[in-house]
Amino acid sequence: MKKIHKFLLAAVFTGFFSACDYSAINVSPDSPATATLSSLLASSEVSIAYTVGADISQFTNIFTQHLTGTVLQAAAWDRYNVDAEAGSPFNSFYSGPMQDLVTLLRSASETGAAGYAGISKILLAYSLGTMTSLYGDIPYSEAFQGASNPHPEFDRQEAIYEEIQKLLSEAITDLESAGPGTMPGSDDFIFQGNASKWIASAYSLKARYYLHLANADANAAAKALEALYSGNTYRGISGSNNDCEVKFGTGVTEASPWSQQIIRRNDFRLGAVFISLLKTPSDDPRLAFYASPNASGGYSGSVAGLGNSADSELGPFFRNPASAVQLISFSETKFIEAEARWRINPADRAIQQAVSEAIRASVNRVTSSSLPASAVSAFVDAKVRQLEGNSADMLRHIITQKYIALFTQPEVWTDWRRTGYPDLEPAFGGTNGLNPGGLIPRRMPVPLNERLNNPNSPADEPSLQSPRFFWDR
């Protein structure tokens, strides 16, 4: 953990100052200046975590009304004014971790470092999944070629999802064959070179990205479940101790993105919808960890578009400098399983078990297992009982509980677009040039610098609503 701060600082500068210049960022693995496999892996992991935690999770969780913004940039996001910031994650990912991961993969393949190659493919698949979930069609097949192709084509989103699954399958094969000397150690901030944990994360990610396509592929749910189970043998992430996440340190330069945001700016408050879900019908045990008491000693949230600094700030769970940025977790995996089973057979009793495990894992993680086991069990049992009812109510409940468990994670925006749950009303004052109807955003526009500099960028008029992604139906 002591080594993470120098990479974190590099990630900060990458996130705020980089530009997506395909001609400038290519690095030949044969160059004497090429970074080592270790430094490429370490910097990629932290850069991904910082860009997701410090940038993407903030505006996506405003769109899903977990949060509201009170001043400056956050207040603009709260009313869907995002054009100036639309390119930040795009630029950060392409000129930072994605470029490094492509270089790492090339070098690892040339030197026979199967472990490094497998991990780079998993992280690259995660990066592609994150980018396509924001922007739709994105460069990949022609990207990272340097001056030989400074204006790459944008691959269709359908092809990106196929590439994600291909990368994850290849990664599993690489890691299963990785021998001594081909795996990282402490330079892997996520799993310290534990191949089994990386393989489990790959299967969980496969399930996630299959389920993204549930409205476009009738077999998506079956594919997701097959990724998690080989026959009756479960092979996804098995327990919160095996979550795929980047942990941060307690020093000022090592602190997690959300902790740094709260200390330096503190321009977010909890959303009224989210607070209501946490307080109904009785207080969720995560409430006092997710939120801080307001001036009256209670918990309150702001209406979307009307961020009020008197409402509850983020609580101790995210104020903790050592809080992690999760890429995918055991809790999310079990919610994925529950939804997949529901789509295949709503009467499957294993749905209840999966939801129970997902909620329990979230509560124990957020509360640091500080609650009596009996109290946690009573809370979880009450939530699982809500699954009883008609089929549509079951999906609503699964996704709503996932919405609570995945607070601050970008995946909740994808879930809302796929399912329409939880029920949200557009923000007050959300009408602008990119969003003329004022509805909740369904996509990010391709960044202005890419539209100006790459003649192969999509010709569609920039919009937060259209064209909708092929899975957003």
C-alpha positions in Angstrom: 0.0 0.0 0.0 2.9 2.4 0.6 3.8 2.3 -3.1 0.3 3.3 -4.4 0.6 7.0 -3.8 3.0 7.8 -6.6 0.8 6.0 -9.2 -2.2 7.7 -7.8 -0.7 11.1 -8.4 0.1 10.1 -11.9 -3.5 9.0 -12.4 -4.8 12.3 -11.1 -2.8 14.2 -13.7 -3.8 11.8 -16.4 -7.5 12.2 -15.5 -7.4 16.0 -15.5 -4.9 17.0 -18.2 -4.7 14.2 -20.8 -6.0 14.5 -24.4 -7.0 11.7 -26.8 -4.1 12.2 -29.3 -3.8 8.8 -31.0 -0.6 9.9 -32.8 1.2 10.9 -29.7 0.5 8.1 -27.2 1.7 5.0 -29.0 4.8 3.5 -27.3 6.8 0.8 -29.0 7.6 -2.1 -26.7 11.0 -2.3 -28.3 11.9 1.1 -27.2 14.5 1.3 -24.4 12.2 3.8 -22.7 9.4 1.3 -22.5 8.0 1.0 -19.0 8.3 -2.4 -17.3 5.5 -4.8 -17.1 5.2 -4.1 -13.4 4.9 -0.3 -13.7 2.4 -0.6 -16.6 0.2 -2.9 -14.6 0.3 -0.9 -11.4 -0.3 2.4 -13.1 -3.1 1.0 -15.2 -5.0 -0.4 -12.2 -4.8 2.8 -10.2 -5.5 5.1 -13.2 -8.7 3.1 -13.9 -9.8 3.3 -10.3 -9.1 7.0 -10.1 -10.9 7.8 -13.3 -13.9 5.7 -12.4 -14.0 7.0 -8.8 -13.1 10.6 -9.4 -15.0 11.2 -12.6 -17.3 8.6 -14.0 -19.0 7.6 -10.8 -19.8 11.2 -9.9 -21.9 12.2 -13.0 -23.4 8.7 -13.4 -24.6 8.7 -9.8 -26.1 12.1 -10.3 -28.0 10.8 -13.3 -29.3 7.9 -11.2 -30.1 10.4 -8.3 -28.0 8.7 -5.7 -26.4 12.2 -5.5 -27.1 15.8 -6.3 -24.6 18.6 -6.9 -24.7 21.8 -4.9 -22.2 24.2 -6.6 -20.0 24.6 -9.6 -19.4 21.5 -11.8 -21.5 19.2 -9.7 -24.5 21.6 -9.8 -24.2 21.7 -13.6 -24.2 17.9 -13.8 -27.3 17.9 -11.6 -29.1 19.7 -14.4 -27.5 17.6 -17.2 -25.0 20.2 -18.4 -22.1 17.9 -19.2 -20.7 18.8 -22.5 -17.4 20.3 -21.2 -16.8 17.2 -19.1 -18.1 14.6 -21.6 -14.6 14.0 -22.9 -12.7 13.7 -19.6 -13.2 9.9 -19.1 -12.8 9.2 -22.8 -9.5 11.1 -22.9 -8.3 9.7 -19.6 -9.0 6.1 -20.5 -7.6 6.2 -24.0 -4.4 8.1 -23.3 -3.9 6.4 -19.9 -4.8 2.9 -18.9 -6.1 1.6 -22.2 -2.9 2.6 -24.0 -0.8 1.2 -21.2 -2.8 -2.0 -21.2 -2.3 -2.5 -25.0 1.4 -1.9 -24.5 1.5 -4.3 -21.5 -0.4 -7.0 -23.5 2.0 -6.7 -26.4 5.0 -6.9 -24.2 3.6 -9.7 -22.1 2.8 -11.7 -25.2 6.2 -11.3 -26.6 8.0 -12.3 -23.4 5.6 -15.2 -22.6 4.3 -13.6 -19.4 0.9 -15.3 -19.6 -0.2 -14.0 -16.2 0.4 -10.4 -17.1 -1.2 -10.9 -20.5 -4.3 -12.4 -18.9 -4.7 -9.6 -16.4 -4.2 -7.0 -19.1 -7.0 -8.5 -21.1 -9.4 -8.5 -18.1 -8.6 -4.8 -17.4 -8.9 -4.0 -21.1 -12.3 -5.7 -21.3 -13.4 -3.8 -18.2 -12.2 -0.5 -19.8 -14.0 -1.3 -23.1 -17.2 -2.1 -21.2 -16.9 1.1 -19.2 -16.3 3.3 -22.3 -19.0 1.7 -24.5 -21.5 2.0 -21.6 -20.9 5.7 -21.7 -20.4 6.5 -25.4 -21.7 3.6 -27.5 -19.6 3.1 -30.6 -15.9 3.7 -29.7 -12.5 3.2 -31.3 -10.8 -0.1 -30.7 -9.8 -2.2 -33.7 -7.9 0.7 -35.3 -6.9 2.5 -32.1 -3.4 2.6 -30.5 -1.6 2.4 -33.8 0.2 5.7 -33.4 1.1 7.9 -36.3 0.2 5.1 -38.8 -3.5 5.7 -38.0 -4.2 8.9 -36.0 -7.9 8.8 -36.9 -9.2 5.4 -36.0 -12.7 4.2 -37.0 -15.3 3.8 -34.3 -16.3 0.2 -33.9 -20.0 -0.6 -33.6 -21.1 -1.2 -30.0 -22.2 -4.7 -30.9 -18.6 -5.5 -32.0 -17.2 -4.0 -28.8 -19.3 -6.4 -26.7 -18.1 -9.3 -28.8 -14.5 -8.2 -28.2 -15.1 -7.9 -24.5 -16.2 -11.5 -24.3 -13.3 -12.6 -26.5 -10.8 -10.8 -24.3 -12.2 -12.3 -21.1 -12.2 -15.9 -22.5 -8.6 -15.5 -23.7 -7.7 -14.1 -20.3 -9.1 -17.1 -18.5 -7.0 -19.4 -20.8 -3.9 -17.3 -20.2 -4.3 -17.3 -16.4 -5.1 -21.1 -16.3 -1.8 -21.7 -18.1 0.3 -19.1 -16.3 3.3 -20.7 -14.6 5.9 -19.5 -12.1 7.5 -16.2 -13.1 4.7 -15.2 -15.5 2.4 -13.7 -12.8 2.8 -10.3 -11.0 3.2 -10.0 -7.3 2.9 -6.8 -5.2 2.8 -4.8 -8.5 -0.7 -6.1 -8.8 -2.6 -3.8 -6.4 -5.9 -5.7 -6.9 -5.0 -9.4 -6.2 -1.3 -9.5 -5.8 -1.0 -12.0 -8.6 -3.6 -14.4 -7.4 -4.6 -16.1 -10.7 -7.7 -17.8 -9.3 -9.2 -14.5 -8.1 -8.6 -12.9 -11.5 -10.2 -15.9 -13.2 -13.3 -15.6 -10.9 -13.5 -11.8 -11.7 -13.3 -12.6 -15.4 -16.3 -14.9 -15.2 -18.2 -12.3 -13.2 -17.4 -9.7 -15.8 -18.6 -12.0 -18.5 -21.9 -12.4 -16.8 -22.2 -8.6 -16.3 -21.6 -7.8 -20.0 -23.9 -10.6 -21.2 -26.7 -9.2 -19.0 -26.2 -5.8 -20.5 -27.7 -7.2 -23.6 -30.8 -8.7 -22.0 -33.1 -6.5 -24.1 -31.3 -7.3 -27.3 -30.4 -11.0 -27.0 -33.0 -13.5 -25.9 -30.2 -15.8 -24.7 -28.3 -13.1 -22.7 -29.6 -14.4 -19.3 -28.7 -18.0 -20.1 -25.2 -16.9 -21.2 -24.7 -14.9 -18.0 -25.7 -17.8 -15.8 -23.5 -20.1 -17.8 -20.6 -17.8 -17.2 -21.1 -18.0 -13.5 -21.7 -21.8 -13.4 -20.0 -24.8 -15.0 -22.7 -27.3 -14.4 -23.4 -27.0 -10.7 -20.0 -25.5 -10.0 -20.0 -21.8 -9.2 -17.0 -20.0 -10.7 -17.7 -16.3 -10.2 -16.4 -14.1 -7.4 -16.9 -16.0 -4.2 -17.2 -13.6 -1.3 -16.5 -10.0 -0.5 -12.9 -10.8 0.4 -12.4 -11.6 -3.3 -14.0 -8.4 -4.7 -12.1 -7.0 -7.7 -11.3 -3.6 -6.3 -8.4 -1.1 -5.9 -7.7 -0.2 -2.3 -6.3 3.1 -1.3 -4.1 4.3 1.6 -4.6 6.6 4.5 -2.1 9.3 3.5 -3.1 12.5 1.8 -1.6 11.5 -1.5 -2.9 7.9 -1.2 -6.5 8.7 -0.3 -9.4 7.3 -2.3 -11.1 9.5 -5.0 -14.3 10.1 -3.0 -12.4 10.9 0.2 -10.3 13.5 -1.7 -13.4 15.0 -3.3 -15.1 15.4 0.1 -12.1 16.9 1.8 -11.3 19.3 -1.1 -14.6 20.3 -2.5 -17.6 18.6 -0.8 -20.1 19.7 -3.5 -22.3 16.6 -3.5 -25.3 15.7 -1.3 -27.3 12.6 -1.1 -30.3 12.4 -3.5 -33.9 12.5 -2.2 -34.8 9.2 -4.0 -31.9 7.4 -2.5 -32.5 8.6 1.0 -36.1 7.7 0.7 -35.2 4.1 -0.3 -32.8 3.9 2.6 -35.5 5.1 5.1 -38.5 3.1 3.9 -40.1 1.3 5.6 -37.4 1.5 8.3 -33.8 2.7 8.3 -31.5 0.6 6.3 -28.4 -0.3 8.4 -26.2 1.2 5.6 -27.9 4.7 6.0 -25.5 6.0 8.7 -22.5 4.8 6.7 -23.6 6.1 3.3 -24.8 9.4 4.6 -23.9 12.0 7.3 -26.6 13.5 9.5 -27.8 16.9 8.4 -27.8 20.0 10.7 -31.0 18.7 12.4 -29.4 15.4 13.2 -31.5 13.5 10.7 -31.0 12.3 7.1 -32.3 14.2 4.1 -31.7 14.2 0.4 -32.0 16.8 -2.3 -34.4 16.7 -5.2 -32.6 16.2 -8.6 -31.7 19.6 -10.0 -32.2 21.4 -6.6 -29.1 20.4 -4.7 -29.3 21.8 -1.2 -26.1 22.2 0.9 -28.2 21.6 4.1 -29.0 18.0 3.1 -26.9 15.0 4.1 -23.3 14.8 2.9 -21.6 11.5 2.0 -21.0 9.5 5.1 -18.1 7.8 6.8 -17.9 4.9 4.5 -16.8 7.2 1.6 -15.0 9.7 3.8 -12.6 7.0 4.8 -9.3 7.6 2.8 -8.8 3.8 2.5 -12.2 3.1 0.9 -11.9 1.1 -2.3 -13.0 1.6 -5.8 -14.8 -1.5 -7.0 -14.6 -2.8 -10.5 -16.9 -5.8 -9.8 -17.9 -7.4 -6.6 -19.4 -10.5 -5.1 -22.5 -8.6 -4.2 -23.0 -7.4 -7.8 -22.3 -10.9 -9.1 -25.1 -12.3 -7.0 -27.5 -9.6 -8.2 -26.6 -10.5 -11.7 -27.3 -14.1 -11.0 -30.6 -13.3 -9.4 -31.7 -11.2 -12.5 -30.5 -13.9 -14.9 -32.4 -16.6 -13.1 -35.5 -14.3 -13.0 -35.4 -13.8 -16.7 -35.1 -17.6 -17.3 -37.6 -18.7 -14.7 -39.2 -16.3 -12.2 -40.2 -19.3 -10.0 -36.6 -20.4 -9.5 -36.1 -20.5 -5.7 -32.4 -19.8 -6.2 -33.3 -16.2 -6.9 -34.1 -15.6 -3.3 -30.8 -17.2 -2.2 -28.8 -15.0 -4.6 -30.5 -11.8 -3.5 -30.0 -12.8 0.1 -26.3 -13.3 -0.4 -26.0 -10.0 -2.4 -27.7 -7.9 0.2 -25.9 -9.5 3.2 -22.5 -9.0 1.5 -23.3 -5.3 0.9 -24.5 -4.7 4.4 -21.5 -6.4 6.0 -19.0 -4.6 3.7 -20.5 -1.1 4.2 -20.9 -1.5 8.0 -17.6 -3.3 8.4 -19.6 -6.2 9.9 -20.2 -4.0 13.0 -23.8 -5.1 13.3 -25.0 -8.2 15.2 -25.4 -11.1 12.8 -29.0 -11.5 14.0 -29.8 -7.9 13.0 -28.3 -8.4 9.6 -30.2 -11.6 9.1 -33.5 -10.0 10.1 -32.9 -7.2 7.7 -31.9 -9.4 4.8 -34.8 -11.8 5.4 -37.3 -8.9 5.3 -35.9 -7.7 2.0 -36.0 -11.2 0.5 -39.6 -11.6 1.5 -40.4 -8.7 -0.8 -39.5 -10.9 -3.7 -42.9 -12.6 -3.2 -45.4 -11.3 -5.7 -45.8 -10.9 -9.5 -42.9 -11.2 -11.8 -42.5 -7.5 -12.6 -42.3 -6.7 -9.0 -39.5 -9.2 -8.5 -37.3 -7.5 -11.1 -38.1 -4.1 -9.6 -37.0 -5.3 -6.2 -33.8 -7.0 -7.5 -32.7 -3.9 -9.3 -33.7 -1.5 -6.5 -31.7 -3.5 -4.0 -28.8 -3.6 -6.5 -29.1 0.2 -6.8 -28.7 0.6 -3.1 -25.8 -1.9 -2.9 -23.8 -0.4 -5.8 -23.9 3.2 -4.6 -21.3 5.3 -6.4 -20.7 2.7 -9.1 -21.3 3.5 -12.7 -23.1 0.2 -13.3 -26.3 1.6 -11.7 -26.8 3.9 -14.7 -26.6 1.0 -17.1 -29.1 -0.9 -15.0 -31.6 2.0 -14.9 -31.4 2.3 -18.7 -31.9 -1.4 -19.2 -34.7 -1.9 -16.8 -36.3 1.5 -15.9 -35.7 0.8 -12.2 -35.9 2.4 -9.8 -38.6 4.9 -10.8 -37.0 8.3 -11.3 -38.3 11.7 -12.5 -36.1 14.0 -14.6 -34.2 16.7 -12.7 -35.5 20.2 -12.3 -34.0 22.5 -15.0 -32.5 19.6 -17.0 -33.3 21.1 -20.4 -30.2 22.3 -22.4 -28.7 22.2 -25.9 -27.6 18.6 -25.6 -30.7 17.6 -23.8 -33.6 19.6 -25.3 -36.4 17.5 -23.8 -34.9 17.6 -20.2 -35.1 13.8 -19.7 -32.6 11.8 -17.7 -29.5 11.3 -19.9 -29.2 7.9 -21.6 -25.7 8.3 -23.1 -22.7 10.7 -23.1 -21.9 12.6 -26.3 -18.6 11.8 -28.1 -16.2 14.5 -26.8 -15.8 17.7 -28.7 -12.1 17.2 -29.3 -12.7 13.8 -30.9 -15.5 15.2 -33.0 -13.3 18.0 -34.3 -10.1 16.1 -34.8 -11.2 12.6 -35.9 -13.1 12.6 -39.2 -14.2 9.1 -38.5 -16.1 10.0 -35.3 -19.9 9.5 -35.5 -21.8 12.1 -37.6 -24.8 12.1 -35.2 -25.6 15.5 -33.6 -24.2 15.4 -30.0 -27.0 14.4 -27.6 -27.6 12.9 -24.2 -30.6 11.0 -25.6 -29.8 9.7 -29.0 -28.9 7.6 -30.8 -29.8 5.1 -28.0 -27.6 2.1 -27.5 -28.7 -1.1 -29.1 -29.3 -2.7 -25.7 -31.2 0.4 -24.4 -34.8 -0.6 -25.4 
